[in-house]
Amino acid sequence: MSQPLLVGRRLSLLDRFLTVWIFLAMALGLLIGRTLPAVVAALGHLDSGTVSWPIAAGLIVMLYPPLAKVRYGELGRVFADLRVLLVSLIQNWVVGPVLMAVLAVLFLRQHPAFMTGVMLIGLARCIAMVLVWNDLAGGQPEYAAGLVAFNSLFQMLFYAAYAYLFLTVLPPLVGLAAVAVHVSFGQVARTVALYLGVPLVAGALTRLWLGRRIGQEAYEHRFLPKIAPLTLMALLSTIVVMFTLQGQAILQLPADAGLVALPLVAYFVLMFAFSVVLSRRAGARPEVVTALAFTAASNNFELAIAVAIGVFGISSAVAFATVIGPLVEVPVMIGLVTVAGRLHLGQAKGPFLLADEAKEG
């Protein structure tokens, strides 16, 4: 089972001061963005449509170690666990979008463009960073990978319909203006393929080929520990790039950024807490609770930003709101990783479900 990086074992210097490094990475990105416009311009030239290749590369490298850790032979057990899939389905496709929409209306009713951006974030279920947060908190890697794949399928099938429902159909029912958002299946599929498909294939092929070549024992205890630091190094470098490119939005419009941040912080915390309670009531083991909670609380900011830019334009207030999403999510999720450690989530050994343990006893 996965061991949490922040609790429960002797930590490396990088692990022990992870929160410090993350805030230093944010500060470095803001400093570069403010003082080195040539660097910002060079990074900007590496964009392709709505994809920032430096950020995409960082995310792919970041996700490779957690996905190489997954025992893919056990995924069948994950997908056969209908209780956990049902809990994830309810959390991600009923509670999550509704909660974010309610918070967006409560906090941003007088700012409809910001409200639309926040709703777009709420509709985009996480397919990338959740694997990092789950790994840091010691969550069950097979369940995290399985749930991400499960929600990715739903995202491709239903994101456009959800955007129409939450932004066009429902707002007039509460006295708000309808917003027309046209999202294609291909647009969502490309995002899923890039940010999840590439590292997933790389991780699975590594497990299959290298595990057979050097043996599972060597793979687990020699290879995986060697590549594990890639996750944190890529996370820090991605944060630097992210804040270099986007952090100026906070500095230029701090009041607006703070306004958008309020419902996002409330969402991440409330969604995590609700998911922990619901998952425990469903009888999930602590490691599975961790996977479920981070899967539900995180969001696919890459998709939300892509949709906002594609539909409303890169300089729109809607795009501004989606850009604030990852800048808020990173520090909040690191805080929730620490909370997961304090609650001793992700440290249990043994069966996937408490019910399984009772059967074995």
C-alpha positions in Angstrom: 0.0 0.0 0.0 1.1 3.6 -0.5 2.6 5.4 2.4 1.8 9.1 3.0 4.7 11.4 2.2 3.8 13.8 5.0 3.1 11.5 7.9 4.0 8.1 9.2 7.6 7.6 8.1 11.0 9.2 8.0 10.8 12.1 5.6 13.3 13.5 3.1 14.2 17.2 3.2 12.0 17.7 0.2 9.0 15.9 1.8 9.4 17.4 5.2 9.2 21.0 4.1 6.9 20.5 1.1 4.5 23.3 2.1 7.4 25.7 2.4 8.8 24.7 -1.0 5.4 25.2 -2.6 4.9 28.7 -1.2 8.5 29.5 -2.3 7.7 28.2 -5.8 4.6 30.4 -5.9 6.7 33.4 -4.8 9.4 32.6 -7.3 6.8 32.4 -10.1 5.3 35.7 -9.1 8.7 37.3 -9.0 9.7 36.0 -12.5 6.3 37.1 -13.9 6.8 40.6 -12.5 10.5 41.2 -13.2 11.3 39.1 -16.2 8.8 39.8 -19.0 11.1 38.1 -21.6 10.7 34.8 -19.7 7.0 35.3 -19.6 7.0 36.0 -23.4 9.1 32.9 -24.1 6.9 30.7 -22.1 3.8 32.2 -23.8 5.3 31.3 -27.2 5.2 27.6 -26.1 1.4 27.7 -26.0 -0.6 25.8 -28.6 -4.2 26.9 -28.7 -5.4 26.6 -25.1 -2.6 24.2 -24.1 0.5 25.5 -22.3 3.1 22.9 -23.1 5.4 23.8 -20.2 2.5 23.2 -17.8 1.4 20.1 -19.7 4.9 18.6 -19.6 5.1 19.3 -15.9 1.7 17.6 -15.2 2.7 14.5 -17.3 6.0 14.1 -15.5 4.2 14.7 -12.2 1.7 12.0 -12.8 4.1 9.4 -14.1 5.4 8.0 -10.7 1.9 7.7 -9.2 0.6 5.9 -12.3 3.7 3.7 -12.5 3.0 2.7 -8.9 -0.5 1.4 -9.7 -1.0 -2.4 -9.8 -3.1 -2.5 -12.9 -4.0 -6.1 -12.3 -6.1 -5.0 -9.3 -8.2 -2.4 -11.3 -10.7 -5.1 -12.0 -11.5 -5.2 -8.3 -11.9 -1.5 -8.3 -14.5 -1.5 -11.1 -16.2 -4.4 -9.5 -16.7 -2.5 -6.3 -20.1 -1.0 -7.1 -20.5 0.8 -3.7 -17.3 2.8 -4.2 -18.2 3.6 -7.8 -21.7 4.8 -6.7 -20.2 6.9 -4.0 -17.8 8.5 -6.4 -20.6 9.0 -9.0 -22.7 10.8 -6.4 -19.9 12.9 -5.1 -18.5 14.0 -8.5 -21.6 14.3 -10.7 -24.4 15.3 -8.2 -22.9 16.9 -5.1 -19.9 18.6 -6.6 -21.5 20.5 -9.5 -24.5 21.5 -7.4 -22.3 22.7 -4.4 -20.1 24.7 -6.7 -23.1 26.3 -8.5 -24.7 27.2 -5.2 -21.5 28.7 -3.8 -21.0 30.6 -7.1 -24.5 32.1 -6.9 -24.1 33.0 -3.2 -20.7 34.7 -3.5 -20.8 36.0 -7.1 -24.4 36.7 -8.0 -23.5 40.4 -8.7 -20.5 39.3 -10.9 -22.0 37.0 -13.5 -18.8 36.5 -15.5 -16.9 35.3 -12.5 -19.9 33.2 -11.5 -19.8 31.5 -14.9 -16.1 30.8 -14.6 -16.4 29.2 -11.2 -19.3 27.1 -12.4 -17.1 25.8 -15.3 -14.5 24.8 -12.7 -17.1 22.9 -10.7 -18.3 21.0 -13.8 -14.8 19.8 -14.7 -14.0 16.8 -12.5 -10.3 16.3 -11.7 -8.3 13.8 -13.9 -4.7 14.9 -13.1 -3.7 16.6 -9.9 -5.9 14.3 -7.8 -3.4 11.5 -8.4 -0.7 13.7 -6.9 -2.7 14.8 -3.8 -3.8 11.1 -3.3 -0.2 10.0 -3.5 1.1 12.6 -1.1 -1.7 11.7 1.4 -1.0 7.9 1.1 -4.3 7.1 -0.6 -5.0 3.8 -2.4 -3.3 4.2 -5.8 -5.4 1.6 -7.6 -8.6 3.2 -6.5 -7.4 6.7 -7.4 -6.4 5.6 -10.9 -9.7 3.6 -11.3 -11.8 6.5 -10.1 -10.0 9.0 -12.3 -10.6 6.8 -15.4 -14.2 6.3 -14.4 -14.8 10.0 -14.0 -12.9 10.8 -17.2 -15.4 8.7 -19.1 -18.3 10.5 -17.6 -16.6 13.8 -18.2 -16.2 13.1 -22.0 -19.9 12.0 -22.2 -21.6 14.6 -20.0 -19.5 17.7 -19.7 -21.2 19.5 -22.6 -24.7 18.5 -21.3 -23.8 19.6 -17.7 -22.6 23.0 -19.1 -25.9 23.5 -20.9 -27.9 22.5 -17.8 -26.0 24.6 -15.2 -25.3 27.6 -17.3 -28.3 27.8 -19.8 -31.2 26.0 -18.3 -31.0 26.5 -14.5 -29.9 30.2 -14.1 -33.3 31.7 -15.3 -35.1 29.6 -12.7 -33.3 31.6 -10.0 -33.6 35.0 -11.7 -30.2 34.9 -13.4 -29.3 35.3 -17.1 -28.7 32.2 -19.2 -25.3 31.7 -20.7 -24.7 29.8 -23.9 -21.7 27.5 -23.7 -20.8 25.2 -26.6 -18.3 22.4 -25.8 -17.5 19.6 -28.2 -16.9 16.0 -27.2 -13.5 16.3 -29.0 -12.4 19.2 -26.9 -13.0 17.3 -23.7 -11.5 14.1 -25.1 -8.3 15.9 -26.2 -7.8 17.3 -22.6 -8.4 13.8 -21.1 -6.0 12.2 -23.6 -3.2 14.6 -23.0 -3.3 15.0 -19.2 -4.4 11.5 -18.3 -3.9 9.3 -21.3 -0.2 10.0 -21.9 1.1 9.4 -18.3 -1.4 6.5 -17.8 0.0 4.7 -20.9 3.6 5.4 -19.8 3.0 4.2 -16.2 1.1 1.0 -17.3 3.8 0.1 -19.9 6.6 0.7 -17.4 4.8 -1.6 -14.8 4.2 -4.2 -17.5 7.6 -4.2 -19.2 10.1 -3.3 -16.4 8.2 -5.3 -13.8 8.7 -8.4 -15.8 12.3 -7.6 -16.7 13.7 -6.9 -13.2 11.0 -8.6 -11.2 8.2 -7.1 -9.1 10.3 -7.0 -5.9 13.0 -4.9 -7.5 10.4 -2.8 -9.3 8.6 -2.0 -6.0 11.6 -1.4 -3.8 14.3 -0.1 -6.1 12.7 1.5 -9.2 9.7 3.2 -7.7 11.6 4.9 -4.9 14.1 6.3 -7.5 11.4 7.9 -9.6 9.2 9.1 -6.7 11.0 12.5 -6.3 9.9 13.3 -9.9 6.4 14.0 -8.7 7.4 16.7 -6.2 10.1 18.2 -8.5 7.6 18.4 -11.4 4.9 19.8 -9.0 7.2 22.6 -7.9 8.4 23.4 -11.4 4.8 23.4 -12.7 3.8 25.8 -9.9 6.6 28.2 -10.8 5.5 28.2 -14.5 1.9 28.5 -13.5 2.4 31.5 -11.3 4.9 33.0 -13.8 2.2 32.9 -16.5 -0.9 33.5 -14.5 0.0 34.8 -11.1 0.0 38.4 -12.4 -3.8 38.2 -12.4 -3.7 38.1 -8.6 -1.3 41.0 -8.4 -3.1 43.2 -11.0 -6.6 42.6 -9.7 -6.2 41.4 -6.1 -9.8 42.3 -5.0 -11.3 40.4 -8.0 -9.0 37.4 -7.4 -10.0 37.3 -3.7 -13.6 37.5 -4.7 -13.3 34.5 -7.0 -11.2 32.6 -4.4 -13.9 32.7 -1.7 -16.3 30.2 -3.2 -13.4 28.1 -4.4 -11.9 27.7 -1.0 -15.3 27.0 0.5 -15.9 24.4 -2.2 -12.6 22.5 -1.7 -13.0 22.3 2.1 -16.7 21.5 2.1 -16.4 18.9 -0.6 -13.4 17.2 1.0 -15.2 17.0 4.4 -18.5 15.8 2.8 -16.6 13.1 0.8 -14.8 11.8 3.9 -18.0 11.5 5.9 -20.0 9.9 3.0 -17.1 7.5 2.2 -16.7 6.4 5.8 -20.5 5.8 6.0 -20.2 3.6 2.9 -17.7 1.5 4.8 -14.6 2.3 2.8 -11.1 1.7 4.2 -9.1 4.8 5.1 -6.9 4.6 2.0 -10.0 4.4 -0.2 -11.6 7.3 1.7 -8.5 9.3 0.8 -8.8 8.5 -2.9 -12.5 9.2 -2.9 -12.1 12.5 -1.0 -9.4 14.0 -3.2 -11.1 12.8 -6.4 -14.2 14.6 -5.4 -12.6 17.8 -4.0 -10.2 18.4 -6.9 -11.1 19.9 -10.3 -9.8 19.7 -13.8 -8.7 23.3 -14.2 -7.0 22.6 -17.5 -10.4 21.8 -19.1 -12.2 24.7 -17.4 -9.5 27.2 -18.6 -9.6 25.7 -22.1 -13.4 26.0 -22.4 -13.4 29.5 -20.9 -10.8 30.8 -23.4 -12.3 28.9 -26.3 -15.8 30.2 -25.7 -15.4 33.6 -24.1 -11.8 34.7 -25.1 -8.5 34.8 -23.3 -9.0 38.3 -21.9 -12.5 37.7 -20.6 -13.6 37.8 -17.0 -14.8 34.2 -17.3 -11.2 33.1 -18.3 -9.8 35.2 -15.4 -12.0 33.3 -12.9 -10.9 29.9 -14.2 -7.2 31.0 -14.1 -7.6 31.8 -10.4 -8.9 28.1 -9.8 -5.5 26.3 -9.9 -3.8 29.2 -8.0 -6.2 28.6 -5.2 -6.4 24.8 -5.4 -2.7 24.1 -5.0 -2.3 25.6 -1.5 -5.7 24.4 -0.3 -5.1 20.9 -1.4 -1.7 20.8 0.3 -3.5 21.9 3.4 -6.0 19.0 3.0 -3.1 16.6 2.4 -1.9 17.6 5.9 -5.5 17.2 7.3 -5.6 13.7 5.8 -2.5 12.9 7.7 -3.8 14.3 10.9 -7.0 12.2 10.5 -4.8 9.1 9.8 -6.3 8.6 6.4 -4.3 6.6 3.9 -2.2 4.8 6.5 -4.3 1.6 7.0 -3.2 -1.7 5.6 -5.3 -4.6 4.5 -8.5 -5.1 2.5 -10.1 -2.4 0.4 -13.3 -2.2 2.4 -14.1 -2.7 6.1 -16.7 -5.2 5.0 -13.9 -7.2 3.3 -12.0 -7.3 6.6 -15.1 -8.6 8.4 -15.5 -11.3 5.8 -11.8 -12.4 6.2 -12.1 -12.4 10.0 
